[in-house]
Amino acid sequence: MKVVNKWPVWLCLLLSLLTSSAQALSVYQVNARLHFGGQLKTDSAFVILENDTSRFEEHGAGGYSLVLRVEQNAGGSYTVQAEISADQGKGQMLLGSPALTLEKNQPAQVSFTSEKVGRVDLSLTLTEHRHIDESELQECKYVECD
């Protein structure tokens, strides 16, 4: 199986979206634990740029895809929209798209049952929220691991 971590690609997208004047944008770190049928699929930190998504995926039969997007709510809470897919040997199939509302450093969980993989458990904790500007971005990297 091939594991792909695509979160550094946000740097490329950000550089193409920024204008010549420095803009303040939010960057979030969300720690995620995803289980299918009691089996841990990922325990990863996602770095998510404002108005963008971050994705972890494992290709091939038994693989998965977890995509996260963060929005800050009035009052200081956050909503994380997730897309959870599984690969049962026929490509990625969407299992669910839960939205979780959480406070910084306070875990939030969601569980549901899927015909494809059994019980799906997702736990998220937003651990960082920082503002950056264009002057802090110096390079664009894409990381792919075998």
N, CA and C of each residue as an Amber inpcrd file, in Angstrom:
protein
   438
   0.8320000  -1.1800000   0.0000000   0.0000000   0.0000000   0.0000000
   0.8750000   1.2400000   0.0000000   0.3970000   2.2670000  -0.5960000
   1.1160000   3.5320000  -0.6850000   0.4260000   4.5480000   0.2020000
   1.1610000   5.1610000   1.1050000   0.6150000   6.1780000   1.9930000
   0.9930000   7.5410000   1.4420000   0.0090000   8.4140000   1.3230000
   0.2490000   9.7520000   0.7740000  -0.1420000  10.7800000   1.8160000
   0.7550000  11.6640000   2.1240000   0.4970000  12.7750000   3.0240000
   0.5620000  14.0250000   2.1690000  -0.5840000  14.6400000   1.9080000
  -0.6260000  15.7670000   0.9780000  -0.7100000  17.1250000   1.6560000
  -0.6380000  17.2010000   2.9700000  -0.8650000  18.4980000   3.5850000
   0.1520000  19.5650000   3.2280000   1.4360000  19.2630000   2.9040000
   2.3380000  20.3590000   2.5360000   1.9540000  21.0680000   1.2420000
   1.0900000  20.4900000   0.4320000   0.7150000  21.1180000  -0.8200000
  -0.0280000  22.4340000  -0.5990000  -0.5390000  22.6770000   0.6020000
  -1.2270000  23.9380000   0.8710000  -0.3050000  25.1230000   0.6590000
   0.9930000  24.9000000   0.8250000   1.9240000  26.0000000   0.5860000
   1.8870000  26.4300000  -0.8760000   1.8370000  25.4660000  -1.7910000
   1.7710000  25.7980000  -3.2220000   0.4980000  26.5600000  -3.5360000
  -0.6190000  26.0710000  -3.0050000  -1.8920000  26.7380000  -3.2620000
  -1.9100000  28.1390000  -2.6770000  -1.3690000  28.2830000  -1.4920000
  -1.3620000  29.5880000  -0.8540000  -0.5410000  30.5880000  -1.6530000
   0.6290000  30.1620000  -2.1240000   1.4740000  31.0750000  -2.8780000
   0.7900000  31.5610000  -4.1500000  -0.0050000  30.6980000  -4.7540000
  -0.6920000  31.1170000  -5.9690000  -1.8940000  32.0110000  -5.6790000
  -2.4260000  31.9660000  -4.4640000  -3.6060000  32.7580000  -4.1250000
  -3.2900000  34.1310000  -3.5320000  -2.1090000  34.2570000  -2.9660000
  -1.7720000  35.5090000  -2.2930000  -1.4970000  36.6260000  -3.2930000
  -1.9230000  37.8050000  -2.9580000  -1.6030000  38.9630000  -3.7810000
  -0.2820000  39.5470000  -3.3100000   0.1370000  40.6380000  -3.9120000
   1.4250000  41.2200000  -3.5620000   1.4410000  41.7750000  -2.1440000
   0.2990000  42.1470000  -1.6060000   0.2840000  42.6220000  -0.2250000
   0.1120000  41.4370000   0.7080000   0.7540000  41.5110000   1.8540000
   0.6900000  40.4320000   2.8290000  -0.7240000  40.3300000   3.4100000
  -1.2250000  39.1140000   3.4740000  -2.5380000  38.8590000   4.0340000
  -2.3810000  37.9580000   5.2470000  -3.1880000  38.1730000   6.2570000
  -3.1930000  37.2790000   7.4140000  -4.1780000  36.1550000   7.1390000
  -3.6870000  34.9370000   7.2550000  -4.5200000  33.7520000   7.0710000
  -4.3750000  32.8510000   8.2830000  -5.4300000  32.1240000   8.5950000
  -5.3910000  31.1870000   9.7080000  -4.8270000  29.8460000   9.2580000
  -4.0180000  29.2590000  10.1270000  -3.5090000  27.9040000   9.9430000
  -3.8660000  27.1260000  11.1940000  -4.4220000  25.9420000  10.9940000
  -4.8830000  25.1180000  12.1060000  -4.1190000  23.7970000  12.1170000
  -3.8910000  23.2540000  13.3030000  -3.4120000  21.8860000  13.4390000
  -4.5010000  21.0990000  14.1380000  -4.9230000  20.0010000  13.5080000
  -5.9480000  19.1330000  14.0620000  -5.3670000  17.7350000  14.1590000
  -5.3740000  17.1690000  15.3650000  -4.9420000  15.7950000  15.5560000
  -6.1510000  14.8930000  15.3750000  -5.9860000  13.8420000  14.5640000
  -7.1050000  12.9710000  14.2220000  -6.7530000  11.5130000  14.4640000
  -7.7270000  10.7880000  15.0040000  -7.6370000   9.3280000  15.1340000
  -8.8640000   8.7510000  14.4450000  -8.6210000   7.8500000  13.4800000
  -9.6960000   7.2410000  12.7130000  -9.5940000   5.7260000  12.8290000
 -10.7190000   5.0910000  13.2050000 -10.8000000   3.6340000  13.3020000
 -11.9100000   3.1270000  12.3870000 -11.6600000   2.0090000  11.7230000
 -12.6850000   1.2620000  10.9860000 -12.8240000  -0.0840000  11.6880000
 -14.0140000  -0.4100000  12.1800000 -14.2370000  -1.7050000  12.8150000
 -13.2490000  -1.9960000  13.9290000 -12.8730000  -0.9840000  14.6970000
 -11.9260000  -1.1500000  15.7960000 -10.4660000  -1.1360000  15.3870000
 -10.1730000  -1.1020000  14.0910000  -8.7990000  -1.0830000  13.5970000
  -8.3610000   0.3540000  13.3400000  -7.2490000   0.7540000  13.9560000
  -6.7130000   2.1000000  13.7690000  -6.2540000   2.2820000  12.3310000
  -6.7890000   3.3160000  11.6710000  -6.3770000   3.6530000  10.3170000
  -5.3520000   4.7770000  10.3160000  -5.5650000   5.7810000  11.1500000
  -4.5860000   6.8620000  11.2350000  -4.6530000   7.5250000  12.6080000
  -3.5130000   7.9510000  13.0560000  -3.3530000   8.7900000  14.2430000
  -2.3720000   9.8650000  13.7890000  -2.9010000  10.9380000  13.2080000
  -2.0830000  11.9020000  12.4830000  -2.4150000  13.3340000  12.8510000
  -1.4480000  14.2140000  12.6100000  -1.6540000  15.6530000  12.7590000
  -1.8730000  16.2400000  11.3690000  -2.9700000  16.9650000  11.1980000
  -3.3060000  17.6220000   9.9450000  -3.0000000  19.1030000  10.0800000
  -2.3470000  19.6830000   9.1040000  -2.1380000  21.1200000   9.0440000
  -3.0800000  21.6380000   7.9590000  -3.9570000  22.5660000   8.3380000
  -5.0320000  22.9930000   7.4470000  -5.0210000  24.5020000   7.3180000
  -4.9350000  24.9830000   6.1010000  -4.9610000  26.4060000   5.8130000
  -6.4020000  26.8740000   5.7020000  -6.6590000  28.0660000   6.1760000
  -7.9800000  28.6880000   6.0520000  -8.4860000  28.5720000   4.6140000
  -9.7440000  28.1940000   4.4510000 -10.4040000  28.0270000   3.1500000
  -9.8260000  26.8980000   2.3040000  -9.1300000  25.9530000   2.9240000
  -8.5510000  24.8310000   2.2020000  -8.8090000  23.5500000   3.0000000
  -8.3710000  22.4180000   2.4520000  -8.5210000  21.1350000   3.1260000
  -7.1500000  20.4980000   3.2970000  -7.1030000  19.4820000   4.1530000
  -5.9210000  18.6600000   4.3260000  -6.3760000  17.2140000   4.2220000
  -5.5480000  16.3570000   3.6200000  -5.9590000  14.9810000   3.3260000
  -4.8490000  14.0030000   3.6990000  -5.2390000  12.8960000   4.3210000
  -4.3710000  11.7430000   4.4970000  -5.0790000  10.5940000   3.8120000
  -4.3220000   9.7790000   3.0950000  -4.9430000   8.6410000   2.4330000
  -3.9580000   7.4970000   2.3040000  -4.5150000   6.3170000   2.2270000
  -3.7550000   5.0960000   2.0030000  -4.4360000   4.4100000   0.8310000
  -3.6890000   4.1660000  -0.2300000  -4.2620000   3.6170000  -1.4560000
  -4.2990000   2.0980000  -1.4270000  -5.2230000   1.5240000  -2.1650000
  -5.3200000   0.0810000  -2.3090000  -6.3790000  -0.5130000  -1.4110000
  -6.6720000  -1.7980000  -1.6230000  -7.6980000  -2.4900000  -0.8300000
  -7.3990000  -2.3460000   0.6560000  -8.4070000  -1.9810000   1.4130000
  -8.2330000  -1.7630000   2.8470000  -7.7850000  -0.3550000   3.1910000
  -7.5700000   0.4770000   2.1750000  -7.1070000   1.8420000   2.3970000
  -8.2400000   2.7650000   2.8100000  -7.9210000   4.0320000   2.9590000
  -8.8850000   5.0150000   3.4330000  -8.4720000   6.3970000   2.9390000
  -9.3660000   7.3300000   3.1220000  -9.0830000   8.7360000   2.8800000
  -9.8120000   9.5350000   3.9450000  -9.1050000  10.4760000   4.5610000
  -9.6990000  11.3780000   5.5460000  -9.3370000  12.7920000   5.1350000
 -10.3710000  13.5990000   4.8530000 -10.1890000  14.9800000   4.4240000
 -10.8350000  15.8850000   5.4710000 -10.1100000  16.9060000   5.9180000
 -10.6140000  17.8210000   6.9420000 -10.5770000  19.2620000   6.4560000
 -11.5880000  20.0390000   6.8640000 -11.6710000  21.4820000   6.6220000
 -12.1030000  22.1170000   7.9470000 -11.5040000  23.2670000   8.3030000
 -11.8030000  23.9400000   9.5710000 -12.3840000  25.3160000   9.3100000
 -13.3820000  25.6820000  10.1100000 -13.9200000  27.0420000  10.1190000
 -14.0140000  27.4960000  11.5650000 -13.6470000  28.7420000  11.8090000
 -13.8030000  29.2930000  13.1460000 -15.1990000  29.8790000  13.2680000
 -15.8770000  29.5540000  14.3620000 -17.2300000  30.0440000  14.6170000
 -17.1830000  31.3000000  15.4730000 -18.2620000  32.0680000  15.4420000
 -18.3930000  33.1990000  16.3610000 -18.3830000  32.6230000  17.7730000
 -17.7160000  33.2780000  18.6770000 -17.6470000  32.7820000  20.0470000
 -16.4210000  31.9460000  20.3340000 -15.5970000  31.6780000  19.3060000
 -14.3220000  31.0010000  19.5490000 -14.3070000  29.4970000  19.3490000
 -15.4330000  28.8720000  19.0850000 -15.4070000  27.4280000  18.7990000
 -15.0450000  27.2170000  17.3280000 -14.8670000  25.9680000  16.9500000
 -14.4740000  25.6130000  15.5890000 -15.3850000  24.5090000  15.0780000
 -15.6340000  24.5090000  13.7740000 -16.3320000  23.4080000  13.1280000
 -15.3590000  22.7500000  12.1680000 -15.2120000  21.4360000  12.3240000
 -14.3630000  20.6650000  11.4220000 -15.2730000  19.7760000  10.5860000
 -15.2320000  19.9800000   9.2890000 -15.9860000  19.1550000   8.3400000
 -15.0570000  18.0450000   7.8690000 -15.4980000  16.8020000   8.0000000
 -14.6870000  15.6480000   7.6070000 -15.3530000  14.8940000   6.4620000
 -14.5450000  14.3230000   5.5960000 -15.0110000  13.3800000   4.5840000
 -14.2130000  12.1080000   4.7860000 -14.9120000  11.0080000   5.0480000
 -14.2710000   9.7350000   5.3360000 -14.6350000   8.7570000   4.2230000
 -13.6120000   8.2020000   3.5810000 -13.8180000   7.2370000   2.5030000
 -13.0190000   5.9780000   2.7930000 -13.4610000   4.8600000   2.2080000
 -12.7550000   3.5860000   2.3280000 -12.5350000   3.0110000   0.9500000
 -11.4420000   2.2690000   0.8040000 -11.1300000   1.5960000  -0.4460000
 -11.2650000   0.0940000  -0.2170000 -12.2840000  -0.4810000  -0.7810000
 -12.5360000  -1.9180000  -0.6520000 -12.0810000  -2.6730000  -1.9000000
 -11.0870000  -2.1360000  -2.5910000 -10.5500000  -2.7620000  -3.7800000
 -11.1650000  -2.2420000  -5.0600000 -12.1180000  -1.3300000  -4.9640000
 -12.7820000  -0.7750000  -6.1460000 -12.6520000   0.7480000  -6.1750000
 -11.6520000   1.2810000  -5.4920000 -11.4870000   2.7280000  -5.4100000
 -12.1540000   3.2720000  -4.1550000 -11.9430000   4.5460000  -3.8950000
 -12.4850000   5.1960000  -2.7060000 -14.0070000   5.3320000  -2.7820000
 -14.6960000   4.9460000  -1.6970000 -16.1480000   5.0990000  -1.5900000
 -16.4380000   5.9100000  -0.3360000 -17.2110000   6.9840000  -0.4700000
 -17.5350000   7.8610000   0.6490000 -18.3580000   7.1010000   1.6830000
 -17.9010000   7.1210000   2.9410000 -18.6240000   6.4960000   4.0510000
 -19.4850000   7.5080000   4.7950000 -18.9770000   8.7270000   4.9280000
 -19.7160000   9.7530000   5.6460000 -19.0090000  11.0860000   5.6090000
 -19.7840000  12.1360000   5.9240000 -19.2630000  13.5080000   5.9510000
 -19.7120000  14.2030000   7.2300000 -19.2120000  13.7510000   8.3780000
 -19.6460000  14.3740000   9.6270000 -19.0100000  15.7430000   9.8410000
 -19.7170000  16.5960000  10.5600000 -19.1990000  17.8970000  10.9890000
 -19.1480000  17.8730000  12.5130000 -18.0060000  18.2400000  13.0710000
 -17.8340000  18.2550000  14.5190000 -17.5530000  19.6740000  14.9760000
 -18.2150000  20.0920000  16.0330000 -17.9450000  21.3880000  16.6440000
 -17.1030000  21.1410000  17.8760000 -15.9920000  21.8890000  18.0020000
 -15.0990000  21.6590000  19.1220000 -14.4440000  22.9490000  19.5880000
 -13.9490000  22.8970000  20.7980000 -13.1650000  23.9740000  21.3970000
 -11.6960000  23.5920000  21.2880000 -10.8180000  24.5870000  21.2570000
  -9.3870000  24.3300000  21.1720000  -8.9410000  23.4480000  22.3380000
  -8.1460000  22.4350000  22.0230000  -7.5770000  21.4780000  22.9700000
  -8.6090000  20.5980000  23.6730000  -9.8370000  20.5610000  23.1640000
 -10.8780000  19.6930000  23.7180000 -11.2960000  18.6960000  22.6370000
 -11.0900000  17.3910000  22.8780000 -11.4300000  16.4090000  21.8450000
 -12.9280000  16.3340000  21.5720000 -13.2470000  15.9990000  20.3400000
 -14.6280000  15.7540000  19.9180000 -14.6290000  14.4350000  19.1510000
 -15.6930000  13.6590000  19.3040000 -15.7760000  12.3580000  18.6610000
 -17.0950000  12.2070000  17.9220000 -17.0550000  11.3680000  16.8970000
 -18.2570000  10.9620000  16.1910000 -18.0830000   9.4950000  15.8190000
 -19.1800000   8.7500000  15.8680000 -19.1790000   7.3420000  15.4780000
 -20.4180000   7.0690000  14.6420000 -20.2800000   6.1890000  13.6770000
 -21.4160000   5.7330000  12.8920000 -21.0730000   4.3620000  12.3250000
 -22.0690000   3.6740000  11.8220000 -21.8690000   2.3380000  11.2690000
 -22.0000000   2.3920000   9.7550000 -21.0860000   1.7110000   9.0890000
 -21.0730000   1.6290000   7.6290000 -21.1560000   0.1590000   7.2260000
 -21.9290000  -0.1160000   6.1810000 -22.0050000  -1.4780000   5.6500000
 -20.6420000  -1.9500000   5.1590000 -19.8140000  -1.0490000   4.6940000
 -18.5290000  -1.3980000   4.0730000 -17.4450000  -1.7710000   5.0780000
 -17.3560000  -1.0310000   6.2090000 -16.2380000  -1.2410000   7.1390000
 -16.6750000  -1.4640000   8.5790000 -17.9660000  -1.4730000   8.8480000
 -18.4420000  -1.6210000  10.2220000 -18.4650000  -0.2750000  10.9250000
 -18.1410000  -0.2890000  12.1980000 -18.1630000   0.9400000  13.0010000
 -17.0180000   1.8630000  12.5900000 -17.3420000   3.1340000  12.3690000
 -16.3610000   4.1680000  12.0410000 -16.2980000   5.1170000  13.2380000
 -15.0990000   5.2910000  13.8060000 -14.8810000   6.1910000  14.9410000
 -13.8540000   7.2410000  14.5450000 -14.2150000   8.5020000  14.7240000
 -13.3180000   9.6110000  14.4260000 -13.2240000  10.4990000  15.6500000
 -12.0010000  10.7690000  16.0840000 -11.7450000  11.6710000  17.2100000
 -10.8310000  12.7870000  16.7200000 -11.2160000  14.0380000  16.9880000
 -10.4510000  15.2070000  16.5420000 -10.1520000  16.1220000  17.7180000
  -8.9560000  16.7050000  17.7100000  -8.5800000  17.7300000  18.6810000
  -7.8650000  18.8460000  17.9370000  -8.3970000  20.0560000  17.9880000
  -7.7360000  21.2090000  17.3900000  -6.7230000  21.7140000  18.4110000
  -5.4280000  21.6250000  18.0770000  -4.3860000  21.9680000  19.0400000
  -3.7110000  23.3040000  18.7760000  -3.7680000  23.7860000  17.5410000
  -3.1220000  25.0610000  17.2060000  -3.9980000  25.8660000  16.2690000
  -3.9730000  27.1820000  16.4570000  -4.5930000  28.1220000  15.5300000
  -3.6970000  29.3400000  15.5060000  -3.0300000  29.5240000  14.3930000
  -2.1120000  30.6540000  14.2510000  -2.4660000  31.4530000  13.0150000
  -2.0470000  32.6910000  13.0220000  -2.2000000  33.5540000  11.8550000
  -0.8290000  33.7030000  11.2160000  -0.7850000  33.5860000   9.8920000
   0.4710000  33.7580000   9.1650000   0.2520000  34.7840000   8.0630000
   1.3450000  35.3230000   7.5370000   1.2410000  36.1820000   6.3650000
   2.2390000  35.7130000   5.3240000   2.1600000  36.2930000   4.1750000
   2.9650000  35.8660000   3.0290000   4.4560000  35.8680000   3.3470000
   4.9150000  36.7880000   4.1540000   6.3480000  36.8700000   4.4450000
   6.8610000  35.6490000   5.2030000   5.9730000  34.8740000   5.8330000
   6.3880000  33.6790000   6.5540000   6.5300000  32.4580000   5.6500000
   6.0360000  32.5480000   4.4210000   6.0910000  31.4240000   3.4950000
   7.2990000  31.5740000   2.5950000   8.1800000  30.5700000   2.6240000
   9.4110000  30.6970000   1.8690000   9.6280000  29.6050000   0.8380000
   8.9130000  28.4740000   0.9590000   9.1310000  27.4180000  -0.0140000
   7.8680000  26.5830000  -0.1640000   7.8210000  25.8310000  -1.2250000
   6.6610000  24.9900000  -1.5430000   7.1430000  23.5500000  -1.6760000
   6.5810000  22.6380000  -0.8850000   7.0120000  21.2460000  -0.9150000
   5.8050000  20.3310000  -1.0690000   6.0390000  19.2230000  -1.7030000
   5.0450000  18.1580000  -1.7790000   5.7410000  16.9020000  -1.3050000
   5.1870000  16.2100000  -0.3400000   5.8290000  15.0410000   0.2450000
   4.9980000  13.8080000  -0.0840000   5.6400000  12.8020000  -0.6420000
   4.9650000  11.5280000  -0.9030000   5.8930000  10.4210000  -0.4310000
   5.3780000   9.5290000   0.4060000   6.1940000   8.4730000   1.0060000
   5.7230000   7.1070000   0.5290000   6.6500000   6.1940000   0.3350000
   6.3030000   4.8060000   0.0150000   6.3620000   3.9650000   1.2770000
